[in-house]
């Protein structure tokens, strides 16, 4: 059985939890601020285990981060263990997809959470625009989100989440309400972490967001954006700077990965 108390200690929230919107909002905000998005394993060609016990051991006990299948598996198990009604869903990623590239596979995991009076999308694993608040599924207006605004737009029999600020509107991903089984995510995770052309195999992504700022790493480029301000960019110039970023900005102990990561980054 999932240990909700271990999870609560990891993200720093006090008991007792109540399966309501206030708890969902608080837990998602704390999760996004303390459990960073990162794809170290697939970038280094290492296997990614999305079994719930393995995910909890890595993200909770080892205080690491992970990507969508790990992040939302953990968050979904925590919510279910606290009494929430949670349905895992799958999405086709649209952000960064080439125009006219055809239909993309379902390579993103997200969660539907049903509360009294409404349906919500909870997603703590979308690297590139990490979300720190749930989105009302049936509200097609703009919803505030970590220094920006998002919208849930109905698209025939599906839904599209799109960023409407800052910058021009940009679709993030498209999903339906068809429930997904663990086997579906094992297949999607295998593809995402092993296919030679997959984004997660070819670029290093790290991201964390809190109520003050969003900090992200794409390969060697660091972007810091305080909410409401222009982004500030810099470039990592050494393995020592990479180690400091992982430690200070992402909360990751990088002793066993900094060397291999820096070697791979230099080859890009």
C-alpha positions as CSV (number, residue, x, y, z in Angstrom):
1,X,0.0,0.0,0.0
2,X,1.3,3.5,-0.9
3,X,2.7,5.4,2.1
4,X,0.9,8.8,2.0
5,X,2.8,10.0,5.1
6,X,6.2,9.4,3.4
7,X,5.0,11.4,0.4
8,X,3.6,14.2,2.6
9,X,7.0,14.5,4.3
10,X,8.7,14.6,0.9
11,X,6.7,17.6,-0.3
12,X,6.4,19.3,3.2
13,X,2.7,19.3,3.9
14,X,1.0,18.8,7.2
15,X,-1.8,16.3,8.1
16,X,-4.6,15.6,8.1
17,X,-5.4,15.6,4.3
18,X,-8.9,16.1,3.1
19,X,-9.9,15.0,-0.4
20,X,-11.0,18.5,-1.5
21,X,-9.9,21.2,-3.9
22,X,-7.9,23.0,-1.3
23,X,-5.8,19.9,-0.6
24,X,-5.4,19.2,-4.4
25,X,-4.2,22.8,-5.0
26,X,-1.8,22.7,-2.0
27,X,-0.3,19.3,-2.8
28,X,0.2,20.1,-6.5
29,X,1.9,23.4,-5.7
30,X,4.2,21.7,-3.2
31,X,5.0,18.8,-5.5
32,X,6.0,21.1,-8.3
33,X,8.2,23.1,-6.0
34,X,10.0,20.1,-4.4
35,X,10.0,17.2,-6.8
36,X,11.8,18.4,-10.0
37,X,11.0,17.3,-13.5
38,X,14.1,15.6,-14.8
39,X,15.0,13.0,-17.5
40,X,18.5,12.0,-16.4
41,X,17.9,8.3,-16.9
42,X,16.6,8.3,-20.4
43,X,19.2,11.0,-21.4
44,X,22.0,8.7,-20.2
45,X,20.4,5.6,-21.8
46,X,19.4,4.1,-18.4
47,X,16.2,2.2,-17.9
48,X,13.2,3.9,-16.3
49,X,11.0,1.8,-14.0
50,X,7.5,3.2,-13.7
51,X,6.2,0.6,-11.2
52,X,4.6,2.5,-8.3
53,X,7.0,1.1,-5.7
54,X,10.1,1.9,-7.8
55,X,8.8,5.4,-8.5
56,X,8.2,6.0,-4.7
57,X,11.7,4.7,-3.9
58,X,13.4,7.1,-6.4
59,X,11.3,10.3,-6.0
60,X,10.5,10.0,-2.3
61,X,13.2,8.0,-0.6
62,X,16.1,9.0,-2.8
63,X,14.7,12.5,-3.2
64,X,15.2,12.5,-7.0
65,X,12.9,13.8,-9.7
66,X,11.5,12.2,-12.8
67,X,9.5,12.7,-15.9
68,X,5.8,12.4,-16.6
69,X,5.3,8.7,-16.1
70,X,7.1,8.8,-12.8
71,X,5.8,12.1,-11.6
72,X,2.1,11.5,-12.2
73,X,2.3,7.9,-11.1
74,X,3.6,9.2,-7.8
75,X,1.1,12.0,-7.6
76,X,-1.8,9.8,-8.6
77,X,-0.9,7.2,-6.0
78,X,-0.6,9.8,-3.3
79,X,-4.0,11.4,-4.2
80,X,-5.7,8.0,-4.3
81,X,-4.2,7.0,-1.0
82,X,-5.7,10.2,0.5
83,X,-9.2,9.4,-0.7
84,X,-9.3,11.2,-4.1
85,X,-11.0,9.7,-7.1
86,X,-8.2,9.6,-9.7
87,X,-8.2,8.5,-13.4
88,X,-4.9,8.2,-15.3
89,X,-5.1,9.6,-18.8
90,X,-2.8,9.8,-21.8
91,X,-2.0,12.7,-24.2
92,X,-0.4,13.5,-27.5
93,X,2.2,16.2,-27.0
94,X,1.8,19.2,-29.3
95,X,4.4,21.6,-27.9
96,X,7.4,21.7,-30.1
97,X,5.9,19.3,-32.7
98,X,6.8,20.2,-36.3
99,X,3.9,21.6,-38.4
100,X,2.5,18.9,-40.7
101,X,4.2,16.2,-38.7
102,X,1.2,14.0,-38.5
103,X,-0.4,12.4,-35.4
104,X,2.0,12.0,-32.5
105,X,1.9,9.0,-30.2
106,X,0.4,9.2,-26.7
107,X,3.6,9.8,-24.8
108,X,2.4,12.0,-21.9
109,X,0.6,10.9,-18.7
110,X,-1.8,13.2,-16.8
111,X,-4.5,12.7,-14.2
112,X,-8.2,13.4,-14.0
113,X,-9.4,14.1,-10.5
114,X,-13.2,14.1,-9.7
115,X,-14.3,16.3,-6.9
116,X,-17.8,17.2,-5.6
117,X,-19.0,19.8,-8.0
118,X,-16.3,19.5,-10.7
119,X,-13.7,17.6,-12.7
120,X,-10.1,18.7,-12.6
121,X,-6.9,18.0,-14.5
122,X,-3.8,17.5,-12.3
123,X,-0.5,17.2,-14.0
124,X,2.9,17.5,-12.3
125,X,5.0,16.0,-15.1
126,X,4.8,18.2,-18.2
127,X,8.4,19.3,-18.8
128,X,8.6,22.5,-20.8
129,X,5.7,24.1,-18.9
130,X,5.5,22.5,-15.5
131,X,2.2,23.1,-13.8
132,X,1.7,23.9,-10.2
133,X,-2.1,24.1,-10.0
134,X,-4.9,21.9,-11.2
135,X,-7.0,23.0,-14.1
136,X,-10.8,22.9,-14.2
137,X,-11.7,20.5,-17.0
138,X,-15.0,22.1,-17.9
139,X,-13.9,25.7,-17.8
140,X,-12.8,26.9,-21.3
141,X,-11.7,30.3,-20.0
142,X,-8.2,31.4,-19.1
143,X,-6.9,29.9,-15.8
144,X,-3.9,31.3,-13.9
145,X,-0.9,28.9,-13.7
146,X,2.6,29.6,-12.3
147,X,3.2,33.0,-13.8
148,X,1.2,32.4,-17.0
149,X,-2.3,31.5,-18.1
150,X,-3.6,28.2,-19.6
151,X,-6.8,27.2,-21.2
152,X,-8.6,23.8,-21.5
153,X,-10.2,23.9,-25.0
154,X,-12.7,21.3,-26.3
155,X,-11.6,19.9,-29.6
156,X,-14.3,17.5,-31.0
157,X,-14.1,14.4,-28.8
158,X,-10.9,15.5,-27.1
159,X,-9.4,18.4,-25.1
160,X,-6.4,20.6,-25.7
161,X,-4.5,22.4,-23.0
162,X,-2.9,25.5,-24.4
163,X,-0.7,28.3,-23.0
164,X,-2.1,31.7,-23.7
165,X,0.5,33.8,-21.8
166,X,3.3,34.7,-21.9
167,X,3.9,34.9,-25.7
168,X,1.6,33.8,-28.5
169,X,-0.9,31.0,-27.8
170,X,0.7,27.6,-27.8
171,X,-1.0,24.1,-27.6
172,X,0.8,21.9,-25.0
173,X,-1.0,18.6,-25.5
174,X,-4.3,16.9,-26.6
175,X,-6.1,14.2,-24.7
176,X,-9.3,12.2,-24.3
177,X,-11.0,11.0,-21.2
178,X,-10.3,7.3,-22.0
179,X,-8.9,5.7,-18.8
180,X,-5.4,4.2,-19.1
181,X,-4.1,1.1,-17.5
182,X,-0.6,0.7,-16.1
183,X,0.3,-1.5,-19.1
184,X,-0.4,1.5,-21.4
185,X,2.1,3.6,-19.6
186,X,4.7,0.8,-19.5
187,X,4.6,0.7,-23.3
188,X,4.6,4.5,-23.6
189,X,7.5,4.8,-21.1
190,X,9.5,2.2,-23.0
191,X,9.1,4.1,-26.3
192,X,9.8,7.5,-24.7
193,X,12.9,6.3,-22.9
194,X,14.4,4.1,-25.6
195,X,13.4,5.3,-29.0
196,X,16.6,6.8,-30.6
197,X,14.7,9.9,-31.9
198,X,12.7,10.6,-28.7
199,X,13.2,14.0,-27.1
200,X,14.0,12.5,-23.7
201,X,16.9,10.5,-25.2
202,X,18.5,13.4,-26.9
203,X,18.2,16.4,-24.6
204,X,18.6,17.0,-20.9
205,X,15.5,18.7,-19.3
206,X,15.3,19.8,-15.7
207,X,12.5,22.1,-14.3
208,X,11.1,23.3,-11.1
209,X,8.4,25.9,-10.4
210,X,7.1,27.6,-7.2
211,X,5.1,30.6,-6.3
212,X,8.0,33.0,-7.2
213,X,9.8,31.6,-10.2
214,X,10.2,29.0,-12.8
215,X,13.8,27.6,-13.3
216,X,14.6,25.3,-16.2
217,X,17.6,23.6,-17.8
218,X,17.6,22.6,-21.5
219,X,20.9,20.8,-22.2
220,X,23.3,23.5,-20.9
221,X,21.0,26.5,-21.1
222,X,19.5,27.7,-17.8
223,X,16.4,29.9,-17.9
224,X,15.2,31.7,-14.8
225,X,11.8,33.5,-15.0
226,X,10.4,35.3,-12.0
227,X,6.7,35.4,-12.4
228,X,5.8,38.7,-14.1
229,X,9.3,39.4,-15.3
230,X,11.4,38.8,-18.4
231,X,13.4,35.5,-18.4
232,X,17.2,35.6,-17.6
233,X,19.3,33.0,-19.5
234,X,22.8,31.7,-18.9
235,X,24.9,28.7,-20.1
236,X,26.6,26.1,-18.0
237,X,30.3,26.1,-18.7
238,X,31.6,23.3,-16.5
239,X,30.6,20.1,-14.7
240,X,30.9,22.0,-11.4
241,X,28.3,24.5,-12.6
242,X,26.0,21.6,-13.6
243,X,26.4,20.0,-10.2
244,X,25.6,23.3,-8.5
245,X,22.5,23.8,-10.6
246,X,21.3,20.3,-9.8
247,X,21.9,20.7,-6.1
248,X,20.8,24.3,-5.6
249,X,18.0,24.8,-8.1
250,X,16.6,21.3,-8.5
251,X,17.4,19.7,-5.1
252,X,19.2,16.8,-6.7
253,X,22.3,15.1,-5.4
254,X,24.2,14.7,-8.6
255,X,27.3,12.9,-7.4
256,X,26.7,9.8,-9.4
257,X,25.4,11.5,-12.6
258,X,27.2,14.8,-13.1
259,X,30.2,13.2,-14.8
260,X,28.2,11.1,-17.3
261,X,25.8,14.0,-17.9
262,X,28.6,16.5,-18.6
263,X,30.3,14.1,-20.9
264,X,27.1,13.5,-22.9
265,X,26.3,17.3,-23.0
266,X,29.7,18.0,-24.5
267,X,29.0,15.6,-27.3
268,X,25.7,17.2,-28.3
